[in-house]
Amino acid sequence: MPFLETELERAYAAPSLADVGSPAAGFTVAVAGGGTVVGAAELDALPGLRAIANFGVGYDNIDVEEATRRGVVVSNTPDVLTDAVADLSVLLVLDVLRQGSAADRFVRRGEWAAGKRYPLTREVRGSVVGILGLGRIGEAVAERLVPFGAEIAYHSRSAKDVAWAYHESTVALAEASDVLVVLTPGGAGTEHLVDAAVLDALGPDGFLVNVSRGSVVDEVALVAALEAGRIAGAGLDVFADEPHVPAALLDRDDVVLLPHVGSATDQTREAMARLVLDNVAAFLERGELVTPVN
């Protein structure tokens, strides 16, 4: 074990897998998580690699196309984090509409005790919540919000067999929504999918909630829209350059900021870890993955 512990310490301290060096050439399976990037350079450093088990449902940190070209299979951890991420998404929808976090700060600053009244807020009932990306998590969010009296709309690559209103584009969905919840996967195909045009379509009474990837939202455009009052506020669990949050957002009471904790519960992280280990064991025993993405 001392040898393994030493190599794990070296790997952890390295800026990337490409810097681990020998004996990395002998690794067959790699576990990626916590923002670990696996691209061409990392794959070059791991010529014996045959499988990557990703700790997370999103795998935009891994160049799956390049891995596939080299005969490396990739797994992720779907389903086991659906409930936790859906719960957090609903929390952010409630918070941006009812302004729980901002009201808490109002009390702590002594403004209530000083005789000030907190402004009126918005109800979930009757609000249109647009789901951008109606996958497993998107459907779970919608199902949770229906009992609150929210009206659900969505946009995905194609219409689904659900009762909720489908919109042909992200802009059209934003125009129809009071709250736009971003749950689409990250990656090059969705980078800045929520841009200035989408934010303008959401409008000065609309809110943005992002629980997907920071890359999906144009943060520069988001800051500009908030500063100009072109949208009403935002609830953000993810950012473009984590753990760094745009300084312009830090002091805004119309923005809820969370440190990428969508799946961060004891139960979910244990289930994710077990699924990662199941994938590793299945590959080492049978050359197969339990939850392959390619």
C-alpha positions as CSV (number, residue, x, y, z in Angstrom):
1,M,0.0,0.0,0.0
2,P,2.8,2.6,0.6
3,F,3.6,2.5,-3.1
4,L,0.0,3.1,-4.1
5,E,-0.4,5.8,-1.5
6,T,2.7,7.6,-2.8
7,E,1.5,7.4,-6.4
8,L,-2.0,8.7,-5.4
9,E,-0.4,11.6,-3.6
10,R,1.7,12.4,-6.7
11,A,-1.4,12.2,-8.9
12,Y,-3.5,14.4,-6.6
13,A,-0.7,17.0,-6.4
14,A,-0.2,17.1,-10.2
15,P,-2.0,19.9,-12.2
16,S,-3.4,17.2,-14.5
17,L,-3.1,13.5,-15.2
18,A,-0.6,14.3,-17.9
19,D,1.8,15.4,-15.2
20,V,1.7,12.1,-13.2
21,G,4.3,10.4,-15.3
22,S,5.6,6.9,-14.8
23,P,4.2,4.4,-13.7
24,A,1.1,6.0,-15.2
25,A,1.7,4.0,-18.4
26,G,0.6,0.9,-16.6
27,F,-2.8,2.1,-15.5
28,T,-5.8,0.4,-17.1
29,V,-8.7,2.2,-15.5
30,A,-8.8,5.9,-14.3
31,V,-11.4,7.4,-12.0
32,A,-12.2,11.0,-13.0
33,G,-14.1,13.5,-10.8
34,G,-14.0,16.9,-9.1
35,G,-13.3,18.7,-12.4
36,T,-10.5,16.3,-13.5
37,V,-9.9,16.9,-17.2
38,V,-9.1,13.9,-19.5
39,G,-8.2,15.0,-23.0
40,A,-5.6,14.1,-25.6
41,A,-2.6,15.0,-23.3
42,E,-3.9,12.9,-20.4
43,L,-4.6,10.0,-22.7
44,D,-1.0,10.3,-24.2
45,A,0.3,10.0,-20.6
46,L,-1.8,6.9,-20.0
47,P,-1.1,4.7,-23.0
48,G,-2.3,1.6,-21.3
49,L,-5.7,3.1,-20.3
50,R,-8.8,1.2,-21.4
51,A,-11.6,2.7,-19.3
52,I,-12.5,5.9,-17.5
53,A,-15.1,5.9,-14.7
54,N,-16.4,9.4,-14.2
55,F,-17.7,10.5,-10.8
56,G,-20.7,12.5,-12.0
57,V,-23.5,12.4,-14.5
58,G,-22.0,15.1,-16.6
59,Y,-18.8,14.1,-18.5
60,D,-17.9,17.2,-20.5
61,N,-14.6,17.1,-18.6
62,I,-13.7,14.1,-20.7
63,D,-13.0,14.1,-24.4
64,V,-15.2,11.1,-25.1
65,E,-14.7,11.3,-28.9
66,E,-10.9,11.1,-28.5
67,A,-11.2,8.4,-25.9
68,T,-13.4,6.3,-28.2
69,R,-11.0,6.8,-31.0
70,R,-8.3,5.3,-28.8
71,G,-10.4,2.4,-27.7
72,V,-11.0,3.8,-24.2
73,V,-14.6,3.4,-22.9
74,V,-16.2,5.9,-20.5
75,S,-18.8,5.6,-17.8
76,N,-20.7,8.1,-15.7
77,T,-23.1,8.0,-12.7
78,P,-26.7,8.6,-14.1
79,D,-29.9,8.3,-12.1
80,V,-28.4,8.1,-8.6
81,L,-28.1,11.9,-8.4
82,T,-31.4,12.8,-10.0
83,D,-33.3,13.4,-6.8
84,A,-30.6,15.5,-5.1
85,V,-30.1,17.7,-8.1
86,A,-33.9,18.1,-8.7
87,D,-34.4,19.0,-5.1
88,L,-31.7,21.7,-5.3
89,S,-33.2,23.0,-8.5
90,V,-36.5,23.5,-6.9
91,L,-34.8,25.1,-3.9
92,L,-33.3,27.7,-6.2
93,V,-36.7,28.3,-8.0
94,L,-38.3,28.9,-4.7
95,D,-35.5,31.1,-3.5
96,V,-35.4,33.4,-6.5
97,L,-39.1,33.9,-6.4
98,R,-39.7,34.2,-2.7
99,Q,-36.1,35.6,-2.0
100,G,-35.4,33.6,1.1
101,S,-31.6,34.1,1.0
102,A,-32.0,37.8,0.4
103,A,-34.6,38.2,3.1
104,D,-32.2,36.3,5.5
105,R,-29.4,38.8,4.7
106,F,-31.9,41.7,5.2
107,V,-32.7,40.5,8.8
108,R,-29.0,39.9,9.6
109,R,-28.0,43.4,8.4
110,G,-30.5,44.8,11.0
111,E,-32.7,46.4,8.4
112,W,-35.9,44.8,9.7
113,A,-35.0,45.9,13.3
114,A,-34.4,49.4,11.9
115,G,-38.0,49.6,10.7
116,K,-37.6,48.8,7.1
117,R,-40.0,46.5,5.3
118,Y,-38.9,43.8,2.9
119,P,-40.3,44.1,-0.6
120,L,-43.1,41.9,-1.8
121,T,-42.0,38.7,-3.7
122,R,-43.4,36.3,-6.3
123,E,-45.4,33.1,-5.8
124,V,-44.6,29.8,-7.5
125,R,-48.3,29.1,-8.1
126,G,-49.2,30.4,-11.5
127,S,-45.6,31.0,-12.6
128,V,-44.4,29.4,-15.8
129,V,-41.2,27.5,-15.2
130,G,-39.3,26.7,-18.3
131,I,-37.1,23.6,-18.2
132,L,-34.2,23.8,-20.7
133,G,-33.2,20.1,-21.1
134,L,-36.0,17.7,-20.2
135,G,-33.9,14.7,-19.3
136,R,-34.1,12.6,-16.2
137,I,-33.4,15.5,-13.9
138,G,-35.5,18.0,-15.9
139,E,-38.6,15.7,-15.6
140,A,-37.9,15.2,-11.9
141,V,-37.8,19.0,-11.4
142,A,-41.1,19.5,-13.3
143,E,-42.8,16.8,-11.3
144,R,-41.8,18.4,-8.1
145,L,-43.0,21.9,-9.2
146,V,-46.4,20.8,-10.4
147,P,-47.8,20.4,-6.9
148,F,-46.7,23.9,-6.1
149,G,-49.0,25.1,-8.8
150,A,-46.3,26.0,-11.4
151,E,-47.0,25.7,-15.1
152,I,-44.3,23.8,-16.9
153,A,-42.8,24.4,-20.3
154,Y,-39.7,22.9,-21.8
155,H,-37.3,22.8,-24.7
156,S,-35.2,19.8,-25.7
157,R,-33.7,18.5,-28.9
158,S,-37.1,17.0,-29.7
159,A,-40.6,17.0,-28.2
160,K,-41.3,14.3,-25.6
161,D,-44.5,12.4,-24.7
162,V,-45.4,14.6,-21.7
163,A,-48.3,16.9,-20.9
164,W,-46.1,20.0,-20.7
165,A,-45.8,22.7,-23.4
166,Y,-42.9,22.2,-25.8
167,H,-41.1,25.2,-27.4
168,E,-39.1,24.9,-30.5
169,S,-36.1,27.0,-29.3
170,T,-34.4,28.3,-26.2
171,V,-35.4,31.9,-27.0
172,A,-39.1,30.8,-27.4
173,L,-39.0,29.0,-24.1
174,A,-37.4,32.0,-22.4
175,E,-40.1,34.3,-23.8
176,A,-42.8,32.0,-22.3
177,S,-41.1,31.6,-18.9
178,D,-41.1,33.4,-15.6
179,V,-38.2,31.2,-14.4
180,L,-35.8,29.5,-16.9
181,V,-34.2,26.4,-15.3
182,V,-31.1,25.3,-17.2
183,L,-30.5,21.5,-17.0
184,T,-28.9,20.7,-20.3
185,P,-25.6,18.9,-20.4
186,G,-22.4,20.9,-20.8
187,G,-19.9,20.6,-23.6
188,A,-19.0,22.4,-26.8
189,G,-22.5,21.8,-28.2
190,T,-24.2,23.8,-25.5
191,E,-21.5,26.5,-24.7
192,H,-23.3,29.8,-24.2
193,L,-26.6,28.3,-25.2
194,V,-28.1,30.9,-22.8
195,D,-26.8,34.1,-24.3
196,A,-27.8,37.7,-24.4
197,A,-30.7,37.0,-26.8
198,V,-32.1,34.3,-24.4
199,L,-31.8,36.6,-21.4
200,D,-33.5,39.5,-23.2
201,A,-36.3,37.1,-24.1
202,L,-36.6,36.1,-20.4
203,G,-37.2,39.8,-19.7
204,P,-37.0,42.2,-16.7
205,D,-39.5,40.1,-14.7
206,G,-37.8,36.7,-15.4
207,F,-35.4,34.7,-13.4
208,L,-32.6,32.4,-14.5
209,V,-31.7,29.2,-12.6
210,N,-28.6,27.2,-13.6
211,V,-27.9,23.8,-12.2
212,S,-26.2,22.3,-15.2
213,R,-22.7,23.6,-16.2
214,G,-21.3,27.1,-16.0
215,S,-20.3,27.0,-19.7
216,V,-24.0,26.8,-20.8
217,V,-24.6,30.4,-19.7
218,D,-22.7,33.4,-21.1
219,E,-21.6,34.9,-17.7
220,V,-20.6,38.2,-19.2
221,A,-24.0,38.6,-20.8
222,L,-25.7,37.5,-17.5
223,V,-23.8,40.1,-15.5
224,A,-24.7,42.8,-18.0
225,A,-28.4,41.7,-18.0
226,L,-28.6,41.9,-14.2
227,E,-26.8,45.2,-14.0
228,A,-29.1,46.7,-16.6
229,G,-32.2,45.2,-15.0
230,R,-33.0,43.2,-18.1
231,I,-33.7,40.2,-16.0
232,A,-35.0,40.1,-12.4
233,G,-32.5,37.8,-10.8
234,A,-30.7,34.4,-10.9
235,G,-30.0,31.3,-8.9
236,L,-26.7,29.7,-9.7
237,D,-25.0,26.5,-8.6
238,V,-22.4,26.4,-11.3
239,F,-20.0,28.8,-12.9
240,A,-17.7,29.1,-15.9
241,D,-14.4,29.2,-13.9
242,E,-15.1,27.3,-10.7
243,P,-14.5,28.0,-7.9
244,H,-14.2,31.6,-9.0
245,V,-17.5,33.6,-9.2
246,P,-17.7,36.9,-11.1
247,A,-17.0,39.6,-8.6
248,A,-20.0,41.6,-9.9
249,L,-22.4,38.9,-8.6
250,L,-21.1,38.7,-5.0
251,D,-22.9,41.6,-3.5
252,R,-26.2,41.3,-5.4
253,D,-29.3,40.5,-3.4
254,D,-31.1,39.4,-6.6
255,V,-28.7,36.5,-7.1
256,V,-28.4,33.3,-5.1
257,L,-24.9,31.7,-5.3
258,L,-24.2,28.1,-4.3
259,P,-20.8,26.3,-4.5
260,H,-21.8,23.5,-7.1
261,V,-23.6,21.4,-4.5
262,G,-26.3,19.9,-6.7
263,S,-25.5,16.3,-5.8
264,A,-23.7,17.0,-2.5
265,T,-25.7,14.9,-0.1
266,D,-24.3,12.0,2.0
267,Q,-26.7,9.5,0.3
268,T,-26.1,10.6,-3.3
269,R,-22.3,10.8,-3.0
270,E,-22.2,7.3,-1.5
271,A,-24.4,6.0,-4.3
272,M,-22.2,7.8,-6.9
273,A,-19.1,6.3,-5.4
274,R,-20.6,2.8,-5.4
275,L,-21.6,3.1,-9.0
276,V,-18.1,4.3,-9.9
277,L,-16.6,1.2,-8.1
278,D,-19.2,-1.1,-9.8
279,N,-18.0,0.3,-13.2
280,V,-14.4,-0.3,-12.3
281,A,-15.1,-3.8,-11.0
282,A,-17.2,-4.8,-14.0
283,F,-14.5,-3.6,-16.4
284,L,-11.7,-5.4,-14.6
285,E,-13.8,-8.6,-14.3
286,R,-15.6,-8.7,-17.7
287,G,-14.3,-5.8,-19.8
288,E,-17.7,-4.1,-19.6
289,L,-19.1,-1.0,-18.0
290,V,-22.4,-0.8,-16.0
291,T,-23.3,2.7,-17.2
292,P,-21.3,3.4,-20.4
293,V,-21.6,6.7,-22.2
294,N,-20.0,5.6,-25.5
